Amino acid sequence: MLSYEQDDDDQYNAGYDVGSFPKDFGYGPFDQDGDGLPGPLVGEQKPRILLMGLRRSGKSSIQKVVFHKMSPNETLFLESTNKIIKDDISNSSFVQFQIWDFPGQIDFFDPTFDSDMIFGGCGALVFVIDAQDDYTDALNKLHLTVTKAFKVNQGIRFEVFIHKVDGLSDDYKMETQRDIHQRANDDLADSSCDQIHLSFHLTSIYDHSIFEAFSKVVQKLIPQLPTLENLLNILISNSAIEKAFLFDVVSKIYIATDSSPVDMQSYELCCDMIDVVIDVSCIYGLQDDTEAAAFDFQSSSLIKLNNGTILYLREVNKFLALVCILREDNFDRQGIIDYNFLCFREAIQQVFELRNKSQVYVALTTNHHSNVLSNQNTTVNSETQNTALNSAAVQR
């Protein structure tokens, strides 16, 4: 990785070691050229995100807007959910998990409700509360849901979306969040469930707050997040970049960013830039191949704002994009930034190659132990049968 402040003679001597990265990664194979789809390996179960809440709280709208690019205005015509809807988004996105949308009238005490199956494989539980309605019943349902889920799986991340805040004033938003936060935690304390931690987010499908909130949820399910953050920190420190996001292009969720605070306005600019790149590529970049993806290994973009800021996008793989924010004065040495980006992309590739090797090794080891146990059981069964035959002969 080149340093922006280094002399030209020393630029190519600097580097960093990727051999010390952790090996337990949670995503599918990395494809640098974007020819294949990232998918889970054999024996791997995808993390599950549950969307719960009362009826008409906005669960299905959130799912459609974030993961299916539905216009917020079109969600007004969605029918109320009356059964569990399972949505596997891993075939069109880098993020590898399932979204389960639950109907608001679900009864946890119904004998047909299998709590162990529902909550056992759950990575995160997102409970949606309508901030424009009386949320007393919603808080009661929240308490019942998280306590029931925690008894089954203590590793679940509990996220509370205080939703539909677009029609509220800033002061009322803060007051509503404070009230819901206090009442929800008081209910947990009264039932001696202090060990349950709830995270709260103000959200709306009419702005980027829902994407930012879901980014926080997804990041908690990524085991290699510290590694990705460290790589981004190295990149920006050696390239004079002010802020960098690693985006999932399909959902506009950022799966990692550097350690500096996230400014909502900067995040919105980066989201809008991705939309511009995809739209322009769809119009001018596909040529005669109608089946080609609008975002590929040649995708890149440079946007100069009138305040001296530059937005710079580079393709990482078929589903990932690096979006950087930097000052125009620091973009004079673009060659260094581009070279550092290639180092960054190669490091990410090595991260997921290490993960894949580890996963294959675990699968082979598990199969070997299964075969050994099978052979041992066969031997035991044969000895048991011989003993039974001998006993029968003695009895005769």
C-alpha angles and dihedrals in degrees: 000000000000121000117229091219097047124107117255092248092059100039098098096046096070122089146138135235119249095177092089096061116124116262103215102089127166106209134081129260117311115237112194096190094042096237096129138042121251108241140161118274126239113298094014120127117209118235114256127222116199121207110205138164142108122307117286092014091125104258098135092043090055092051094048095046097045102038105022102038093237116166112250090235091056091059089072087078097051115120121235114269112251100172139030109281116201117202120188106197098174094098094066102028142049093237110091112211144092128250116216114195111201126201114247094235095060114138116215091197093056109117089228092059107098103205094180093055096042099046100025096079096032120125098181137006116209113197114194120209122189104231092194093060136061101281099192093104090043092056091050090051090046092054093048092047100049095043091049092047094045091056089057100038123013092186095069118120110225115212124180117202111201092204139196094031093143091096095050130089119246092251093050091048091057093044092050092049092048092049095048092045093052097043094046094050092043090055090052092048092050090055093046093250097128091137091070111095121203125197118204129209132181107224144177132171090220094070138026095274092096091054092047091049093049089048089060091049095049094046090060089059095052111093093194095053095113089053093050091047091050092051091051091049090053091048097051095042092055097040104044090244118156099204136002132190129191103213134197096224098209099053099023088231112145108224094191142004136176123276096265117102118275114244111208093217092053091049091051091051091053092049091050090049091055090051090051093050093049094046094048092045091051091053102039109011107060097067111177097336103090093178095057119110118254089225116053143143091291095055116119136137141191122199123182117203124208092246094066095263124130127207111204123188126189129177115244098178137328093294104024131075131183112219117190132190117205142150118269091236090060093053094072091097097050091155091068092049092049092048092049089050091056089052089049093050092048091050092053089050090054090048092060094039089058090049093051093049090050092049093050091049091052091048093050092047092050092050091049092052090047091054092048091050090048091053091047091051090050090053092048092048091051092050090048091051092049091050090050091051092049091050090050090051092051091050090053 
